[in-house]
Amino acid sequence: MAAALFVGFLCFVQQAQAQSDQLKKLMLANNCMACHMIDKRKYGPQFDEISSKYMADKKAIETLVTKIKAGGKGVWGEDPMPPQPQVSDADAKTIAELIMVLKPKE
């Protein structure tokens, strides 16, 4: 029983690491890290803050894809997020999905 729990936990940790690595790769490829980081504040909100803010929103993925592509302002302070039309729809959706699986700040 303990071995099965350990294997399950190990799989969970490996999956979380793979998702984090995929998010970092997409962030770099789409220049997201110019303003955002996963767990530290830069210019824009950190991704785990975004996850926490939108966690109860059933349309969070759709909302975040729109914000990535169209930009926005006023949600996280005075600094606007410029539109990112060069980010493919597929990448924007994957980024939004990966943000939403991050563990929110407590």
C-alpha positions, 0 to 999 in steps of 0.5 A, spaced: 500 500 500 505 504 501 509 503 495 503 504 491 502 511 494 509 513 493 509 511 486 502 515 485 506 521 489 512 520 484 508 520 478 504 526 480 511 530 482 513 528 475 507 530 472 507 537 475 514 538 473 513 536 466 507 542 466 512 547 469 517 545 464 512 546 458 509 552 461 517 555 462 518 553 454 512 556 452 513 563 456 520 563 453 518 562 446 512 567 446 516 572 450 512 572 456 517 572 461 519 579 459 513 581 464 511 575 468 514 569 472 511 563 475 512 564 482 515 571 482 513 578 481 516 582 475 512 587 471 505 583 471 502 578 476 506 572 477 502 566 474 500 562 480 497 569 482 493 569 476 491 561 477 489 563 484 485 569 482 481 565 476 480 559 480 473 559 481 471 562 474 468 556 470 471 560 463 478 562 466 481 558 460 477 562 455 478 569 459 485 568 459 486 566 452 482 573 450 487 577 455 493 574 452 491 575 445 488 582 446 491 585 452 488 588 458 489 593 463 486 595 470 486 588 473 492 588 476 494 595 477 495 601 472 500 597 468 497 595 461 498 588 458 499 589 451 496 585 446 500 579 444 497 577 437 503 573 435 501 568 440 498 562 436 491 560 439 494 553 441 499 556 445 495 561 448 490 556 450 496 551 453 499 557 457 492 558 460 491 551 461 498 550 464 497 557 469 490 554 471 493 547 474 498 551 478 497 551 485 494 557 488 498 561 493 495 560 500 
